Amino acid sequence: MNDNKIAIIDFGSQTTQLIARRVRELGVYCEIFPCTVLVDAIEKFAPKAVILSGGPASVGQKFSPKMPTGLTDLNKPMLGICYGMQLFVNAHGGQVDAVESREFGRAEITTDPASLLFKNLPPDLTVWMSHGDQVHHLPDGFETIAQSSTCPYAAVAYSPKQFFGVQFHPEVVHTSDGKKILSNFLFEIVGLLPSWEMKSFLQDQKEQIRKQVGKNKILMALSGGVDSSVAATLIHSAIGDQLTCIYVDTGLGRLNEAEEVENLFKDQFHLDLNIVDAKAQFYDALLGVTDPEQKRKIVGKLFIDIFALEAKKKNQIQFLGQGTLYPDVVESVSAHGGPSAVIKSHHNVGGLPEDMHFQLVEPLRELFKDEVKILGLMLGLPKKLIDRQPFPGPGLAIRILGEVTPARCQLLRKADAIVREEIEEAILKEEITKNLWQWFAVLLPVRSVGVMGDGRTYGETIAVRCVESIDGMTADWVDLPKSILGRISNRIINEVRGISRVVYDISSKPPSTIEWE
Ligand code: XMP
């Protein structure tokens, strides 16, 4: 694996991670480096080739991101995408300027079939463009290998440096042969061998964990979510009972969640799992609190306090296991690169108290979410868990508008279970074909009048939320079939005593958010 890898230099494009995912889908390991990286770090990583990403800047701007100094001297084959191509061409004396009208969307290009980049592809291709600048003049020695009616240099090559550049985006699905173009670069031009596969990753990771941890012990907070579940199962498969897991039952989980976690990990996978019943502490701390941010802070802090206390009770723990993923650790480049580049750091167990000196074991920190799911299935975790929808850390506390009480938690849990059951069954029966992101119930702070039998009721209100999304950053409400909405509403009102009205949320994000708080 180590000999077959690619470095991707990020110039701030929205699709840099997509490039990395495509490369890995093709069986080649890659890592993303910010454009501010020192070339020594790239040399140390020892990639077989380099891909330069796109980016929102213009090469002519004073503070636009530059290529890492000395990168071209490494004499590695390079593929420049959009801004990456413009930067390389510009650095070799070419002219890059704004186009009269920015080009976004589908475009038809004609390629040079003799170029290896387009090997085994028809000469006319549909590609996806997204640029305000383009190359207007090519330096000596460069050749054009594709053009369109508006873009004379849609793809270029410079053989002395083994450079290929494309003005379009081969990483997006709208470029119909994008994957083949990337595969031609990796296998025909660079001569790589596909060698990145989950089976060898799993073996490598197990060995690494054993090496890192030795005979010591690891502690880990298991939430029952995909990331911590896969990480814990992987660590357990490497070092068995040297791993101890803690599940903090906050009382803010969904119906039967604690029992399901216990059943799966303790009874089936035989993990050393401690379930800490902290329900009363969480309910006490949330008493009378209605402000969403305050709820988040209270839940987050109490969780850490309880986890830290439990950790102290254990002797001789040196390591902390975490389900950190690659998108959480990759440095993100700001639109203009340079010093404002920030490192996103997200840890499943937020800021631990300073007196806890653990070393981290993060076996998933090189993986994307879809890779983690494949790994989870390989480790034998049930598909139901792997396909689980995201669930926010503060749990039902931010889905109960107004005060969080045990009774209101119980109402919401029952209604939410019905929403999930009905929607999941409809997915199985293919009554819903959309790519759903989340589907759940929210308890509103609104009472309304109803009639049941001969009597009037004055009950609570449930809002049903069902959205589709790719990453949770934007989301669309789903136009669920009336029959499904009808079943959900009937069942909630009939089966959950205390609810007399069900409404459906038809707001998208933005301007609304997915959660109500
Ligand atoms: P919003 O409501 O901001 O949610 O549109 C976007 C995604 O983030 C999840 N979410 C959270 N996850 N802690 C979490 O771990 C939180 O406080 C939190 N708030 C929102 C939400 O479920 C959705 O998937």
Boltz pocket constraint, residues with backbone or C-beta under 6 A from the ligand:
constraints:
  - pocket:
      binder: B
      contacts: [[A, 296], [A, 390], [A, 391], [A, 392], [A, 393], [A, 394], [A, 438], [A, 472], [A, 473], [A, 509], [A, 512], [A, 513], [A, 514], [A, 515], [A, 516], [A, 517]]
      max_distance: 6.0
